[in-house]
Amino acid sequence: MTIAERLRELGLEIPDVTPRFNFIPGVRVGNLLFISGATPEIDGVMQMPGRLGAELDVETGKKAARLAALNCLGEMQAALGSLERVERIVRVIGYVRSADGFGEQPLVINGASELLIEVFGEAGRHARAALGTSELPFGAAVELEMVVQVKD
């Protein structure tokens, strides 16, 4: 099954991603693609803003992480022309905007990890860091970075 077929089966649509600031969606070095940070936005509007452990619960955070991962797929597609060129997801770094005392960042970033495995199967399994932070751009609950291995 192709990635496009799997996306249709999952009912997912890859967003067009155009950076609003002075950076590009991804930089390729050799067979690695470094994906810029993505937040849970739709058409430039932040979705589910807030802090985990205060305004947001873990389930909402997982949804935010899933949407940020979908936006990362848009960045991959913009950089590569097609998601079929993805060999594997190598690493995900997830930042979670957290209230004092919130320590469930790994559970939140699971939303992104689960999406990547749904889309890419075993090639979606990755190394990962899930970090708490006090602030993220424009009130985002989550921001993701990725490193992707690209097929030659």
C-alpha positions as CSV (number, residue, x, y, z in Angstrom):
1,M,0.0,0.0,0.0
2,T,1.3,3.4,-0.9
3,I,1.5,6.3,1.6
4,A,-1.2,8.1,-0.3
5,E,-3.5,5.1,-0.1
6,R,-2.8,4.7,3.6
7,L,-3.6,8.4,4.2
8,R,-6.9,8.0,2.3
9,E,-7.7,4.9,4.4
10,L,-7.0,6.9,7.6
11,G,-9.1,9.8,6.4
12,L,-6.1,12.2,6.6
13,E,-5.4,15.1,4.3
14,I,-1.9,16.5,4.2
15,P,-2.0,20.3,4.6
16,D,-0.2,22.7,2.4
17,V,2.5,24.2,4.5
18,T,3.9,27.6,3.7
19,P,6.1,29.2,6.4
20,R,4.9,32.6,7.6
21,F,8.4,33.5,8.8
22,N,12.0,33.5,7.5
23,F,12.7,29.7,7.2
24,I,12.1,26.8,5.0
25,P,10.0,23.7,5.9
26,G,13.0,21.3,5.7
27,V,16.7,21.1,4.9
28,R,18.1,18.0,3.3
29,V,21.7,17.0,4.1
30,G,22.7,13.8,2.4
31,N,19.9,11.3,2.9
32,L,18.6,13.1,6.0
33,L,15.8,15.7,6.0
34,F,15.6,18.0,9.0
35,I,12.0,19.2,9.4
36,S,11.4,22.7,10.9
37,G,9.3,23.0,14.1
38,A,5.6,22.6,13.5
39,T,2.7,23.5,15.8
40,P,-1.0,22.4,15.8
41,E,-2.3,25.0,13.3
42,I,-4.9,24.9,10.6
43,D,-4.7,27.6,8.0
44,G,-2.5,29.7,10.2
45,V,-4.8,29.5,13.2
46,M,-3.5,27.9,16.4
47,Q,-5.6,25.0,17.5
48,M,-5.9,23.9,21.2
49,P,-3.7,26.6,22.7
50,G,-2.7,26.4,26.3
51,R,-0.6,24.7,28.9
52,L,-0.8,21.0,29.6
53,G,-1.7,20.4,33.2
54,A,-3.6,23.8,33.4
55,E,-5.9,24.7,30.6
56,L,-5.4,21.4,28.7
57,D,-5.5,17.7,29.6
58,V,-3.4,14.9,28.2
59,E,-6.0,13.8,25.6
60,T,-6.3,17.3,24.2
61,G,-2.5,17.5,24.2
62,K,-2.3,14.2,22.2
63,K,-4.7,15.7,19.6
64,A,-2.5,18.8,19.4
65,A,0.6,16.6,18.9
66,R,-1.2,14.6,16.2
67,L,-2.1,17.8,14.3
68,A,1.5,19.1,14.7
69,A,2.7,15.8,13.2
70,L,0.3,16.1,10.3
71,N,1.7,19.6,9.7
72,C,5.2,18.0,9.8
73,L,4.0,15.6,7.0
74,G,3.0,18.7,5.0
75,E,6.6,20.0,5.5
76,M,8.0,16.7,4.4
77,Q,5.9,16.7,1.3
78,A,6.8,20.3,0.5
79,A,10.5,19.5,0.8
80,L,10.5,16.2,-1.0
81,G,7.6,16.5,-3.4
82,S,6.1,13.2,-2.2
83,L,5.9,11.3,1.1
84,E,6.7,8.1,-0.9
85,R,10.3,9.3,-0.7
86,V,10.4,8.9,3.1
87,E,12.5,5.9,4.1
88,R,11.9,6.2,7.8
89,I,11.2,8.6,10.6
90,V,14.5,8.8,12.5
91,R,13.8,11.1,15.4
92,V,11.0,13.2,16.8
93,I,11.7,16.0,19.3
94,G,8.5,17.2,21.0
95,Y,8.1,20.3,23.1
96,V,5.1,20.5,25.4
97,R,4.0,23.7,26.9
98,S,3.6,22.6,30.5
99,A,2.2,24.0,33.8
100,D,4.3,23.7,36.9
101,G,4.4,20.1,38.1
102,F,3.2,18.6,34.8
103,G,5.4,15.6,33.9
104,E,3.4,13.7,31.4
105,Q,5.1,15.0,28.2
106,P,5.7,11.5,26.8
107,L,2.0,10.8,26.9
108,V,1.3,14.0,25.0
109,I,3.9,13.3,22.3
110,N,2.5,9.8,21.9
111,G,-0.2,11.5,19.8
112,A,2.5,12.3,17.2
113,S,4.3,9.0,17.4
114,E,1.0,7.1,17.0
115,L,0.2,9.1,13.8
116,L,3.6,8.4,12.3
117,I,3.3,4.7,12.9
118,E,-0.2,4.7,11.5
119,V,1.0,6.4,8.3
120,F,4.5,4.8,7.8
121,G,4.1,1.5,9.6
122,E,7.4,0.2,11.1
123,A,9.3,2.9,9.2
124,G,7.4,5.4,11.4
125,R,9.0,4.1,14.6
126,H,11.6,6.5,15.8
127,A,13.9,7.8,18.5
128,R,12.3,10.5,20.5
129,A,12.6,13.2,23.1
130,A,9.5,14.7,24.9
131,L,10.4,17.9,26.7
132,G,8.5,20.3,28.9
133,T,8.8,24.1,28.4
134,S,7.1,27.1,29.8
135,E,6.2,28.8,26.5
136,L,5.9,28.0,22.8
137,P,5.1,30.3,19.9
138,F,1.7,31.9,19.8
139,G,0.5,29.9,22.8
140,A,0.9,26.5,21.1
141,A,0.5,23.5,23.3
142,V,3.0,21.4,21.3
143,E,5.8,21.9,18.8
144,L,7.5,19.1,16.9
145,E,10.8,18.8,15.0
146,M,11.7,15.7,13.0
147,V,14.7,14.0,11.3
148,V,13.7,11.8,8.4
149,Q,15.7,9.4,6.3
150,V,15.0,9.9,2.6
151,K,15.1,7.2,-0.1
152,D,17.8,7.9,-2.8
